[in-house]
Amino acid sequence: MNAPVLMWALNLASVAVAVAMVLCAWRLWLGPETTDRILALDTLYINMVALVVLLGLRWNTAMLFEVALLVSMLGFVGTVGLARYLTRGDVVE
């Protein structure tokens, strides 16, 4: 009895996260400053992790949760690398 409600909620959440990803991509493309673009990229990574987790719940597979963990780690490292490049001019000293 709860399965249709769960599927409806997963569909609604997937659509909401997809809309958020489109808006982040728009800010990434048009962002007036570089810092806005970096924040949009970071938010895009977070939304991608949320979408992968939602798909893992929908398809009932544990492998997508590992993919979400890898994407989140790569997103963190990428954001830190971009921030260090903008503040110092290099990533590794």
C-alpha positions in Angstrom: 0.0 0.0 0.0 2.9 2.4 0.7 4.7 1.5 -2.6 2.6 3.8 -4.8 3.1 6.7 -2.4 6.8 6.0 -2.2 7.1 5.9 -6.0 5.1 9.1 -6.3 7.4 10.8 -3.7 10.5 9.5 -5.5 9.2 10.8 -8.8 8.4 14.2 -7.3 11.8 14.4 -5.6 13.6 13.4 -8.9 11.8 16.1 -10.8 12.7 18.7 -8.1 16.4 17.7 -8.1 16.4 17.8 -11.9 15.0 21.3 -12.0 17.6 22.3 -9.4 20.3 20.9 -11.6 19.1 22.9 -14.6 19.0 26.1 -12.6 22.6 25.4 -11.3 23.8 24.7 -14.8 22.2 28.0 -15.9 24.1 29.8 -13.1 27.3 28.0 -14.1 26.9 29.1 -17.7 25.9 32.7 -17.0 27.3 33.5 -13.6 28.5 37.0 -13.4 31.7 36.2 -11.4 34.0 33.2 -11.1 32.9 32.6 -7.5 29.3 32.3 -8.6 30.3 29.7 -11.1 32.3 27.7 -8.5 29.4 27.7 -6.1 27.0 26.6 -8.9 29.4 23.8 -9.7 29.5 22.7 -6.1 25.7 22.8 -5.9 25.5 20.8 -9.1 27.7 18.1 -7.5 25.4 18.0 -4.5 22.3 17.8 -6.7 24.0 15.0 -8.7 24.6 13.0 -5.5 21.0 13.5 -4.5 19.7 12.3 -7.9 22.0 9.2 -7.8 20.7 8.4 -4.3 17.1 8.8 -5.5 17.8 6.5 -8.4 19.4 4.0 -6.0 16.2 4.0 -3.9 14.0 3.7 -7.0 16.0 0.8 -8.6 16.7 -0.8 -5.2 20.4 -1.2 -5.9 23.3 -0.6 -3.5 25.9 0.1 -6.2 24.4 3.5 -6.9 25.1 4.5 -3.3 28.8 3.8 -3.8 28.7 5.9 -7.0 27.1 8.7 -5.0 30.0 8.5 -2.5 32.6 8.7 -5.2 30.8 11.6 -6.9 30.7 13.5 -3.6 34.4 12.9 -2.9 35.3 14.0 -6.4 33.1 17.1 -6.1 34.7 18.0 -2.8 38.2 17.7 -4.1 37.3 19.6 -7.3 35.8 22.5 -5.3 38.8 22.7 -3.0 41.1 22.6 -5.9 39.3 25.4 -7.7 39.1 27.5 -4.6 42.9 27.1 -4.0 43.6 27.9 -7.6 41.6 31.1 -7.4 43.1 32.3 -4.1 46.7 31.2 -4.6 47.2 30.7 -8.3 48.2 27.1 -7.8 46.7 23.9 -6.4 49.7 22.2 -4.9 52.6 24.0 -3.4 
